[in-house]
Amino acid sequence: MKKLKKFKKFKKPELPEAVKHPLKDASFPVVGRSKSPEEKVKEALSNVPRITNDTVADHREEVLSSARKYIYPLQHSKHHIVRNSIMIFAFVVVAFFAACTLSLYKFQSTSGFIYDVTRIVPFPIAKTGSQWVSYESYLFELRRNMHYYRTQQQANFDTRDGKAQLMRLKQQAMDRVVQDSYVKQLAAQNNVSVSNQTVSDEVTLLKNENRLGNNDRVFREVLSEFWGWNEADFRRELQQQLLAQAVVAKLDTKTNAQAENALKKLRSGVDFGTLAGQVSEDPATKGSGGQYPSPITLNSHDAPPAITAALFKLKAGQTSGIINSGYSLDIVKALDTSSGSMRAAHIQFNFQDISVYVKPLAAKEPPDKYIKI
Protein backbone atom coordinates (compact mmCIF):
# COMPACT_ATOMS: atom_id res chain seq x y z
CA MET A 1 0.00 0.00 0.00
CA LYS A 2 1.18 3.23 -0.97
CA LYS A 3 2.17 5.35 1.83
CA LEU A 4 -0.08 8.34 2.27
CA LYS A 5 1.43 11.67 1.54
CA LYS A 6 2.10 13.56 4.65
CA PHE A 7 0.04 16.76 4.78
CA LYS A 8 1.03 19.91 6.51
CA LYS A 9 -0.85 20.69 9.61
CA PHE A 10 -4.09 22.50 8.69
CA LYS A 11 -4.13 26.09 10.07
CA LYS A 12 -7.48 27.54 11.04
CA PRO A 13 -8.11 30.72 8.97
CA GLU A 14 -8.21 34.05 10.75
CA LEU A 15 -11.69 35.68 10.70
CA PRO A 16 -12.05 39.46 10.20
CA GLU A 17 -12.42 41.53 13.36
CA ALA A 18 -15.92 42.67 12.33
CA VAL A 19 -16.98 39.06 12.06
CA LYS A 20 -15.46 38.15 15.37
CA HIS A 21 -17.02 41.08 17.20
CA PRO A 22 -19.98 42.28 15.14
CA LEU A 23 -21.28 44.76 17.79
CA LYS A 24 -18.00 46.30 18.75
CA ASP A 25 -18.22 49.40 16.54
CA ALA A 26 -21.99 49.36 15.91
CA SER A 27 -23.69 52.77 16.16
CA PHE A 28 -27.13 51.38 17.11
CA PRO A 29 -27.93 50.80 20.74
CA VAL A 30 -27.71 47.41 22.25
CA VAL A 31 -31.10 46.19 23.37
CA GLY A 32 -31.43 46.22 27.11
CA ARG A 33 -28.55 48.63 27.66
CA SER A 34 -28.99 52.40 28.38
CA LYS A 35 -26.57 54.99 27.12
CA SER A 36 -24.00 56.43 29.43
CA PRO A 37 -23.95 60.25 30.06
CA GLU A 38 -20.78 60.51 27.98
CA GLU A 39 -22.49 58.81 25.03
CA LYS A 40 -25.49 61.13 25.30
CA VAL A 41 -23.29 64.25 25.29
CA LYS A 42 -21.28 62.92 22.38
CA GLU A 43 -24.44 62.19 20.39
CA ALA A 44 -25.90 65.67 21.16
CA LEU A 45 -22.70 67.43 20.14
CA SER A 46 -22.54 65.47 16.92
CA ASN A 47 -25.86 67.07 15.81
CA VAL A 48 -24.80 70.66 16.55
CA PRO A 49 -24.07 72.50 13.31
CA ARG A 50 -20.61 73.88 12.97
CA ILE A 51 -20.68 77.67 12.67
CA THR A 52 -17.78 79.62 11.27
CA ASN A 53 -17.31 83.20 10.12
CA ASP A 54 -18.17 82.06 6.62
CA THR A 55 -21.38 80.26 7.59
CA VAL A 56 -22.76 82.57 10.34
CA ALA A 57 -24.85 84.63 7.91
CA ASP A 58 -26.40 81.55 6.36
CA HIS A 59 -27.09 80.08 9.76
CA ARG A 60 -28.76 83.28 11.00
CA GLU A 61 -31.02 83.39 7.95
CA GLU A 62 -31.93 79.74 8.48
CA VAL A 63 -32.91 80.42 12.09
CA LEU A 64 -34.93 83.52 11.19
CA SER A 65 -36.73 81.80 8.34
CA SER A 66 -37.77 78.95 10.62
CA ALA A 67 -39.09 81.47 13.19
CA ARG A 68 -41.14 83.50 10.70
CA LYS A 69 -43.71 80.77 10.37
CA TYR A 70 -44.56 81.36 14.06
CA ILE A 71 -44.33 85.18 14.07
CA TYR A 72 -47.00 85.85 11.45
CA PRO A 73 -49.77 83.82 13.14
CA LEU A 74 -48.87 85.47 16.45
CA GLN A 75 -49.12 88.99 14.97
CA HIS A 76 -52.36 88.12 13.26
CA SER A 77 -53.79 86.74 16.51
CA LYS A 78 -52.65 89.84 18.44
CA HIS A 79 -54.35 92.21 15.98
CA HIS A 80 -57.47 90.09 16.14
CA ILE A 81 -57.56 90.30 19.95
CA VAL A 82 -57.00 94.07 19.93
CA ARG A 83 -59.73 94.61 17.35
CA ASN A 84 -62.21 92.48 19.26
CA SER A 85 -61.36 94.20 22.54
CA ILE A 86 -61.97 97.61 20.99
CA MET A 87 -65.27 96.47 19.54
CA ILE A 88 -66.42 95.05 22.88
CA PHE A 89 -65.37 98.21 24.73
CA ALA A 90 -67.18 100.41 22.22
CA PHE A 91 -70.31 98.28 22.53
CA VAL A 92 -70.23 98.51 26.34
CA VAL A 93 -69.78 102.30 26.23
CA VAL A 94 -72.62 102.76 23.74
CA ALA A 95 -74.89 100.46 25.75
CA PHE A 96 -74.02 102.30 28.97
CA PHE A 97 -74.79 105.72 27.50
CA ALA A 98 -77.98 104.43 25.92
CA ALA A 99 -79.17 103.04 29.26
CA CYS A 100 -78.29 106.27 31.09
CA THR A 101 -80.03 108.37 28.44
CA LEU A 102 -83.22 106.33 28.79
CA SER A 103 -83.04 106.52 32.59
CA LEU A 104 -82.60 110.30 32.55
CA TYR A 105 -84.79 111.54 29.73
CA LYS A 106 -87.50 108.88 29.50
CA PHE A 107 -87.86 107.45 33.00
CA GLN A 108 -86.44 110.52 34.82
CA SER A 109 -84.65 108.39 37.41
CA THR A 110 -83.50 110.10 40.61
CA SER A 111 -81.44 107.17 41.95
CA GLY A 112 -78.08 107.68 43.60
CA PHE A 113 -76.30 105.79 40.81
CA ILE A 114 -77.79 108.00 38.08
CA TYR A 115 -76.96 111.10 40.12
CA ASP A 116 -73.33 109.94 40.41
CA VAL A 117 -73.24 109.39 36.64
CA THR A 118 -74.41 112.97 36.00
CA ARG A 119 -71.67 114.24 38.29
CA ILE A 120 -69.13 112.72 35.91
CA VAL A 121 -70.85 112.98 32.52
CA PRO A 122 -72.31 116.46 31.84
CA PHE A 123 -75.75 115.46 30.56
CA PRO A 124 -77.81 118.63 29.87
CA ILE A 125 -81.36 119.14 31.05
CA ALA A 126 -81.99 122.57 29.55
CA LYS A 127 -80.39 125.43 27.71
CA THR A 128 -80.77 129.11 28.56
CA GLY A 129 -79.53 131.18 25.67
CA SER A 130 -75.99 130.02 25.02
CA GLN A 131 -75.57 128.38 28.42
CA TRP A 132 -76.23 124.71 29.18
CA VAL A 133 -78.00 123.66 32.37
CA SER A 134 -76.60 120.40 33.73
CA TYR A 135 -78.80 117.49 34.68
CA GLU A 136 -76.66 117.15 37.80
CA SER A 137 -77.74 120.58 39.10
CA TYR A 138 -81.39 119.60 38.62
CA LEU A 139 -80.94 116.34 40.54
CA PHE A 140 -78.94 118.16 43.23
CA GLU A 141 -81.89 120.47 43.85
CA LEU A 142 -84.57 117.81 43.50
CA ARG A 143 -82.91 115.14 45.65
CA ARG A 144 -82.37 117.47 48.60
CA ASN A 145 -86.08 118.40 48.60
CA MET A 146 -87.07 114.74 48.27
CA HIS A 147 -84.79 113.88 51.18
CA TYR A 148 -86.36 116.59 53.34
CA TYR A 149 -89.93 115.48 52.65
CA ARG A 150 -89.07 111.81 53.17
CA THR A 151 -87.23 112.29 56.47
CA GLN A 152 -89.04 115.28 57.97
CA GLN A 153 -92.54 114.98 56.51
CA GLN A 154 -92.64 111.18 56.08
CA ALA A 155 -93.74 111.60 52.46
CA ASN A 156 -94.26 108.46 50.38
CA PHE A 157 -93.66 109.21 46.72
CA ASP A 158 -95.08 105.84 45.67
CA THR A 159 -98.64 106.79 46.66
CA ARG A 160 -101.00 108.79 44.48
CA ASP A 161 -100.62 111.95 46.56
CA GLY A 162 -96.89 111.34 46.84
CA LYS A 163 -96.51 111.13 43.07
CA ALA A 164 -98.40 114.41 42.67
CA GLN A 165 -96.14 116.01 45.26
CA LEU A 166 -93.07 114.65 43.48
CA MET A 167 -94.23 116.26 40.24
CA ARG A 168 -94.45 119.61 42.04
CA LEU A 169 -90.96 119.17 43.45
CA LYS A 170 -89.63 118.35 39.98
CA GLN A 171 -91.19 121.50 38.56
CA GLN A 172 -89.75 123.59 41.39
CA ALA A 173 -86.31 122.08 40.83
CA MET A 174 -86.48 122.77 37.11
CA ASP A 175 -87.58 126.37 37.67
CA ARG A 176 -84.82 126.86 40.20
CA VAL A 177 -81.93 125.59 38.07
CA VAL A 178 -83.14 127.53 35.04
CA GLN A 179 -83.33 130.69 37.16
CA ASP A 180 -79.86 130.02 38.59
CA SER A 181 -78.52 129.80 35.05
CA TYR A 182 -79.94 133.21 34.18
CA VAL A 183 -78.59 134.62 37.46
CA LYS A 184 -75.09 133.49 36.48
CA GLN A 185 -75.49 135.25 33.15
CA LEU A 186 -76.65 138.45 34.89
CA ALA A 187 -73.71 138.21 37.29
CA ALA A 188 -71.26 137.89 34.38
CA GLN A 189 -72.85 140.82 32.57
CA ASN A 190 -72.62 143.05 35.67
CA ASN A 191 -69.23 141.89 36.97
CA VAL A 192 -70.71 140.41 40.13
CA SER A 193 -69.08 137.46 41.88
CA VAL A 194 -68.99 135.77 45.27
CA SER A 195 -65.62 134.64 46.60
CA ASN A 196 -64.93 131.52 48.61
CA GLN A 197 -63.96 133.77 51.51
CA THR A 198 -67.40 135.40 51.45
CA VAL A 199 -69.00 131.97 51.63
CA SER A 200 -66.69 130.94 54.48
CA ASP A 201 -67.55 134.10 56.41
CA GLU A 202 -71.25 133.37 56.02
CA VAL A 203 -70.79 129.78 57.21
CA THR A 204 -68.84 131.03 60.24
CA LEU A 205 -71.60 133.51 61.03
CA LEU A 206 -74.24 130.79 60.90
CA LYS A 207 -72.20 128.57 63.21
CA ASN A 208 -71.47 131.37 65.67
CA GLU A 209 -75.16 132.20 65.94
CA ASN A 210 -76.11 128.50 66.24
CA ARG A 211 -78.36 128.66 63.21
CA LEU A 212 -77.57 125.09 62.22
CA GLY A 213 -75.97 123.67 65.36
CA ASN A 214 -73.56 124.90 67.99
CA ASN A 215 -70.51 122.91 66.79
CA ASP A 216 -69.09 121.32 63.66
CA ARG A 217 -70.38 117.85 64.46
CA VAL A 218 -73.95 119.01 65.03
CA PHE A 219 -73.71 121.25 61.97
CA ARG A 220 -72.80 118.27 59.78
CA GLU A 221 -75.51 116.12 61.36
CA VAL A 222 -78.17 118.75 60.67
CA LEU A 223 -77.13 119.03 57.03
CA SER A 224 -77.20 115.26 56.60
CA GLU A 225 -80.47 114.73 58.43
CA PHE A 226 -82.50 117.47 56.77
CA TRP A 227 -81.10 117.58 53.23
CA GLY A 228 -78.72 114.65 52.81
CA TRP A 229 -75.84 117.12 52.33
CA ASN A 230 -72.26 117.40 53.44
CA GLU A 231 -70.65 120.77 54.09
CA ALA A 232 -69.39 121.09 50.51
CA ASP A 233 -72.98 120.70 49.24
CA PHE A 234 -74.15 123.36 51.68
CA ARG A 235 -71.42 125.77 50.59
CA ARG A 236 -72.40 125.21 46.97
CA GLU A 237 -76.04 126.07 47.66
CA LEU A 238 -75.07 129.04 49.82
CA GLN A 239 -72.78 130.45 47.15
CA GLN A 240 -75.60 130.41 44.60
CA GLN A 241 -77.93 132.20 47.05
CA LEU A 242 -75.30 134.81 47.83
CA LEU A 243 -74.69 135.33 44.11
CA ALA A 244 -78.40 136.00 43.49
CA GLN A 245 -78.46 138.42 46.41
CA ALA A 246 -75.37 140.22 45.15
CA VAL A 247 -76.90 140.60 41.68
CA VAL A 248 -80.09 142.08 43.14
CA ALA A 249 -78.13 144.39 45.46
CA LYS A 250 -76.35 145.86 42.47
CA LEU A 251 -79.31 146.09 40.10
CA ASP A 252 -81.95 147.32 42.59
CA THR A 253 -80.85 150.93 42.63
CA LYS A 254 -84.23 152.12 43.93
CA THR A 255 -83.95 150.21 47.21
CA ASN A 256 -80.36 151.36 47.64
CA ALA A 257 -81.45 154.99 47.19
CA GLN A 258 -84.27 154.61 49.74
CA ALA A 259 -81.90 153.22 52.36
CA GLU A 260 -79.33 155.96 51.74
CA ASN A 261 -81.99 158.63 52.04
CA ALA A 262 -83.32 157.22 55.33
CA LEU A 263 -79.82 157.02 56.84
CA LYS A 264 -79.20 160.62 55.82
CA LYS A 265 -82.39 161.74 57.62
CA LEU A 266 -81.48 159.84 60.78
CA ARG A 267 -78.07 161.49 60.86
CA SER A 268 -79.74 164.86 60.45
CA GLY A 269 -81.72 164.27 63.66
CA VAL A 270 -85.02 162.69 62.53
CA ASP A 271 -86.51 160.39 65.21
CA PHE A 272 -85.87 156.71 64.49
CA GLY A 273 -89.35 155.48 65.48
CA THR A 274 -91.08 158.19 63.53
CA LEU A 275 -89.09 157.52 60.36
CA ALA A 276 -89.64 153.77 60.74
CA GLY A 277 -93.39 154.31 60.85
CA GLN A 278 -93.18 156.35 57.66
CA VAL A 279 -90.83 154.44 55.38
CA SER A 280 -90.12 150.93 56.77
CA GLU A 281 -91.34 148.06 54.60
CA ASP A 282 -91.67 145.52 57.43
CA PRO A 283 -95.40 145.35 58.20
CA ALA A 284 -94.80 143.44 61.45
CA THR A 285 -92.78 146.25 63.07
CA LYS A 286 -93.76 149.39 61.17
CA GLY A 287 -96.69 150.19 63.48
CA SER A 288 -94.47 150.02 66.59
CA GLY A 289 -91.80 152.39 65.34
CA GLY A 290 -89.75 149.52 63.93
CA GLN A 291 -89.35 147.79 67.29
CA TYR A 292 -88.96 144.01 67.28
CA PRO A 293 -91.73 142.28 69.27
CA SER A 294 -89.27 140.43 71.54
CA PRO A 295 -85.64 140.89 72.65
CA ILE A 296 -83.01 139.72 70.21
CA THR A 297 -80.40 137.15 71.23
CA LEU A 298 -77.47 135.72 69.28
CA ASN A 299 -79.32 132.42 68.88
CA SER A 300 -82.79 133.76 68.08
CA HIS A 301 -84.23 133.63 64.58
CA ASP A 302 -86.18 136.89 64.88
CA ALA A 303 -83.60 138.70 62.76
CA PRO A 304 -81.30 137.60 59.91
CA PRO A 305 -77.73 136.63 60.88
CA ALA A 306 -76.16 139.78 59.41
CA ILE A 307 -78.51 142.04 61.37
CA THR A 308 -77.98 140.15 64.64
CA ALA A 309 -74.21 140.31 64.22
CA ALA A 310 -74.30 144.08 63.56
CA LEU A 311 -76.77 144.75 66.37
CA PHE A 312 -74.59 143.19 69.07
CA LYS A 313 -71.73 145.51 68.11
CA LEU A 314 -73.83 148.53 69.15
CA LYS A 315 -74.28 150.09 72.54
CA ALA A 316 -77.68 151.13 73.83
CA GLY A 317 -78.95 154.16 71.92
CA GLN A 318 -76.60 153.70 68.94
CA THR A 319 -77.76 153.37 65.32
CA SER A 320 -76.05 151.25 62.68
CA GLY A 321 -75.28 152.03 59.09
CA ILE A 322 -77.00 150.22 56.20
CA ILE A 323 -76.92 146.42 56.63
CA ASN A 324 -77.45 144.06 53.71
CA SER A 325 -79.33 141.08 55.13
CA GLY A 326 -79.46 139.38 51.76
CA TYR A 327 -83.14 140.05 51.18
CA SER A 328 -83.36 143.62 52.47
CA LEU A 329 -81.40 146.68 53.49
CA ASP A 330 -81.84 147.48 57.17
CA ILE A 331 -80.87 150.19 59.62
CA VAL A 332 -81.03 149.02 63.25
CA LYS A 333 -81.00 150.81 66.60
CA ALA A 334 -80.08 149.28 69.96
CA LEU A 335 -82.65 150.40 72.50
CA ASP A 336 -81.28 148.66 75.62
CA THR A 337 -79.38 145.53 76.58
CA SER A 338 -79.72 143.03 79.40
CA SER A 339 -78.04 139.66 80.10
CA GLY A 340 -77.23 138.58 76.54
CA SER A 341 -80.35 139.98 74.88
CA MET A 342 -81.18 143.32 73.30
CA ARG A 343 -84.31 145.26 72.62
CA ALA A 344 -83.97 146.82 69.20
CA ALA A 345 -85.79 148.50 66.33
CA HIS A 346 -85.13 148.56 62.61
CA ILE A 347 -86.08 150.28 59.37
CA GLN A 348 -86.34 147.81 56.51
CA PHE A 349 -86.25 148.26 52.72
CA ASN A 350 -86.98 145.08 50.79
CA PHE A 351 -85.05 144.17 47.68
CA GLN A 352 -86.88 143.27 44.49
CA ASP A 353 -87.19 139.55 43.90
CA ILE A 354 -84.52 138.14 41.60
CA SER A 355 -87.27 137.08 39.18
CA VAL A 356 -87.82 140.75 38.30
CA TYR A 357 -84.40 140.78 36.62
CA VAL A 358 -84.50 137.22 35.29
CA LYS A 359 -87.82 137.53 33.43
CA PRO A 360 -86.64 140.04 30.78
CA LEU A 361 -83.60 137.85 30.05
CA ALA A 362 -85.75 134.72 29.86
CA ALA A 363 -88.22 136.47 27.56
CA LYS A 364 -85.37 137.48 25.27
CA GLU A 365 -83.75 134.03 25.30
CA PRO A 366 -86.42 131.45 26.33
CA PRO A 367 -85.10 128.24 27.89
CA ASP A 368 -85.13 124.92 26.03
CA LYS A 369 -86.03 122.08 28.41
CA TYR A 370 -85.15 118.48 27.53
CA ILE A 371 -87.56 116.67 29.84
CA LYS A 372 -91.30 117.03 30.18
CA ILE A 373 -92.63 117.26 33.72
Order of alpha helices (4+ residues) and beta strands (2+ residues): alpha-alpha-alpha-alpha-beta-beta-alpha-alpha-alpha-alpha-alpha-alpha-alpha-alpha-beta-alpha-beta-beta-beta-alpha-beta
